Amino acid sequence: IGALALRDATAELERAVRAGQESERLAPLIDTSAVELAAVVATITQAFALERPTPVVVAKEGAESEAEARMDPVQAKPLFRRARALLYHFDSDAEAVIRELEGLLRNEHERECLRQMRQRLEGYDYEGSLEMLDQWAGEMGMELEG
């Protein structure tokens, strides 16, 4: 199922935890482990045609309707980071990560952001798609670098 990268990422995380590393050092290792776990879950889900669990919906403070809900940044951040790395390296695997993001979308603005990113990718505009991803992450208050 391709869990070797997950094994390696979690082993590195475990070594860092046991060594008493600071949380600043652990955060990227946790993110990497989460991205690799998501990839393994996606592979298993696709291979066995399983239904994916429904993502958590996070309502904005004071949100009055589901239309004002937004994707959960905790679930989205590992996917955003992975998409960013792939787009930066002009890697077409970014399309698969962007498809995973589709399951987290909770409002029209998010759907439009994803649609525009896909449109740019279809034209092989990786830089434009990367700019959109960074802007979207900024709107959500996500720090992707580091």
Wavefront OBJ file of the C-alpha trace (Angstrom):
o trace
v 0.000 0.000 0.000
v 3.006 2.286 -0.097
v 3.373 2.933 3.621
v 7.171 3.114 3.543
v 7.189 6.913 3.479
v 4.729 6.900 6.401
v 6.972 4.506 8.300
v 10.006 6.713 7.696
v 8.186 9.934 8.605
v 6.770 8.550 11.837
v 10.109 6.998 12.779
v 11.779 10.388 12.405
v 9.002 11.964 14.476
v 9.398 9.332 17.185
v 13.166 9.863 17.316
v 12.652 13.617 17.687
v 10.086 13.152 20.482
v 12.346 10.740 22.353
v 15.248 13.168 21.982
v 13.130 15.876 23.618
v 13.048 18.168 20.582
v 11.236 21.520 20.854
v 7.721 21.844 19.437
v 9.045 24.040 16.589
v 11.082 21.051 15.410
v 8.213 18.604 15.895
v 5.548 20.581 13.984
v 6.944 19.933 10.482
v 7.544 16.278 11.363
v 3.936 15.943 12.513
v 2.741 17.627 9.303
v 4.848 15.302 7.167
v 3.542 12.260 9.039
v -0.030 13.489 8.592
v 0.478 14.000 4.859
v 1.951 10.517 4.477
v -0.883 9.003 6.528
v -3.438 10.806 4.324
v -1.720 9.378 1.241
v -1.875 5.831 2.650
v -5.540 6.249 3.617
v -6.290 7.584 0.118
v -4.519 4.601 -1.450
v -6.430 2.118 0.699
v -9.721 3.934 0.128
v -9.205 3.975 -3.623
v -7.946 0.397 -3.838
v -10.894 -1.037 -1.951
v -13.529 1.480 -3.091
v -14.236 2.446 0.505
v -16.211 5.489 1.531
v -14.057 8.206 3.018
v -15.076 9.563 6.414
v -16.942 12.842 6.357
v -14.549 15.695 7.095
v -15.086 17.897 10.120
v -16.888 21.154 9.405
v -15.621 24.184 11.277
v -18.047 27.076 11.487
v -16.692 30.595 11.601
v -17.360 32.420 14.837
v -20.885 33.768 14.637
v -21.673 31.749 11.512
v -25.394 31.610 10.996
v -25.544 28.971 8.298
v -23.621 26.093 6.795
v -22.871 28.398 3.840
v -20.565 30.327 6.170
v -18.721 27.200 7.324
v -15.158 26.675 6.185
v -12.856 23.696 5.827
v -11.030 22.543 8.929
v -7.530 24.051 8.761
v -6.111 21.195 10.847
v -7.217 18.704 8.194
v -6.354 21.006 5.295
v -2.858 22.149 6.312
v -1.001 18.894 5.553
v -2.674 18.745 2.135
v -1.908 22.419 1.456
v 1.744 21.838 2.412
v 2.031 18.781 0.206
v 0.317 20.534 -2.730
v 2.633 23.521 -2.255
v 5.765 21.355 -2.347
v 4.575 19.520 -5.459
v 3.548 22.717 -7.263
v 6.872 24.326 -6.387
v 8.650 21.433 -8.119
v 6.233 21.447 -11.093
v 5.118 17.951 -10.128
v 1.855 16.787 -11.699
v 1.093 14.734 -8.562
v -0.204 18.037 -7.172
v -3.446 17.292 -9.017
v -4.090 14.239 -6.816
v -3.558 16.276 -3.641
v -5.896 18.971 -4.941
v -8.513 16.259 -5.560
v -8.141 15.242 -1.902
v -8.825 18.839 -0.871
v -12.151 18.667 -2.677
v -13.563 16.488 0.115
v -12.841 19.224 2.656
v -14.573 22.092 0.855
v -17.434 23.674 2.783
v -18.441 26.859 0.945
v -18.657 28.460 -2.484
v -15.495 30.527 -2.044
v -13.458 27.383 -1.362
v -14.981 25.622 -4.372
v -14.104 28.623 -6.547
v -10.502 28.702 -5.267
v -10.121 25.016 -6.072
v -11.748 25.449 -9.488
v -9.321 28.237 -10.397
v -6.349 26.200 -9.211
v -7.452 23.248 -11.331
v -7.986 25.506 -14.330
v -4.430 26.818 -14.003
v -3.045 23.310 -13.621
v -4.857 22.188 -16.766
v -2.885 24.906 -18.568
v 0.336 23.729 -16.865
v 0.488 27.015 -14.924
v 2.093 25.567 -11.793
v 3.398 28.956 -10.663
v -0.071 30.519 -10.945
v -1.612 27.618 -9.074
v 1.063 27.937 -6.381
v 0.301 31.657 -6.027
v -3.395 30.866 -5.628
v -2.668 28.202 -3.023
v -0.482 30.603 -1.032
v -3.152 33.303 -1.191
v -5.857 30.859 -0.102
v -3.705 29.576 2.754
v -3.126 33.169 3.836
v -6.870 33.815 3.880
v -7.240 30.817 6.168
v -4.396 31.968 8.415
v -2.205 28.983 7.520
v 1.582 29.208 7.547
v 2.819 26.752 4.921
v 6.550 27.396 4.865
v 8.924 26.347 7.573
l 1 2 3 4 5 6 7 8 9 10 11 12 13 14 15 16 17 18 19 20 21 22 23 24 25 26 27 28 29 30 31 32 33 34 35 36 37 38 39 40 41 42 43 44 45 46 47 48 49 50 51 52 53 54 55 56 57 58 59 60 61 62 63 64 65 66 67 68 69 70 71 72 73 74 75 76 77 78 79 80 81 82 83 84 85 86 87 88 89 90 91 92 93 94 95 96 97 98 99 100 101 102 103 104 105 106 107 108 109 110 111 112 113 114 115 116 117 118 119 120 121 122 123 124 125 126 127 128 129 130 131 132 133 134 135 136 137 138 139 140 141 142 143 144 145 146
